[in-house]
Amino acid sequence: MTEADFVAALRTLPLHAAAHDLRDDTAHLGDLILTKDMIVQGVHFLDTDPAKDVAWKLVATNLSDLAAKGATPVGAMLGYPVGEDAWDRAFLSGLDVVLRRFDCPLLGGDTVRLPVGAPRMLSLTAIGRAQNAPRRDGACAGDALWVTGTIGDAGAGLAIAQGAAGPSRLLARYRRPEPRLAEGCALAPVVHAMMDVSDGLLIDAARMAAASGLAVRVDMAAVPLSPELVAFGHDALAAATAGDDYELLFACPVDTVPPVGATRVGTFAAGSGLTLVQDGTPVPLPDRLGYTHG
């Protein structure tokens, strides 16, 4: 069963109205925003990734979902498999740093004993508060598509973590992503739809368009690339199909100037599907739009 098949099956179960039919990354319970992410050894982090960085990534990926709703963190609940003592202690040290960094105190959670040789599977539930939480399904025909920051750095960082030569900034973008909490709070009142870029710019743009019942066109020439990524040798297509960026992707009226630094990368229109252009000229879709489970 694929991830999509499983989620579709979950929709046949009793769902709370706050779940929005499981078509968003968060649940909205009054002004509380709830999200849960898991990271798995060998899937979301490498055996060689330091435990302190894994703790950072676990928290940051969850807080990125809160950022996409313009939410301020309230706290988090941890699900943790206790195993190797040295790794566990290093993880706890890293967890302390990241929770303090983003003012997200621990509320509780659960622990289990990790079987010898089993991959680590870590879980966090993050809770935030927002007065105006945009969903991913609110884009309107004619809206512009924008993204914060630069795209593709984490994908290059993964290659560096796997042994390629490259700058430490790119490696840090993979191991220690920065949730755009301040940007999300500033954007929430003015956008029609917003989500974070976790699986790749192209696949997440396509998801926003599908959720909104629209088509989206992305201009590959506009995809923002860092100087380090260009020097590393990754082009816009490699960047736009890489994951783990945790920038904010948002739709807003074409005449709106975003209150944060961002780059316009596309346009929504009536219809369906994703199309790509390069300086106005259509280009074919790649075989892979981004990361998918299964």
Protein Blocks (a to p, Z undefined) as FASTA:
>chain_A
ZZklmmmmmmmpccdfklnnopafbdcehjaccddddddehklpcfklcfklmmmmmmmm
mmmmmmmnopacfbdcdddddfbfklmmmmmmmmmmmmmmnopacfbdcdddddehiacd
dddddddddfbdcdfklccehiacddehjehklmmmmmmmnopacdfklmmmmmmccddf
klmmmmmmmmmbdcddfkbjklmmmmmmmmnopacdddfklpccdfklmmnopafklmmm
pghkopacddddfkbccfbdcddfbdcdededjdddeehiacdddfblbdceZZ
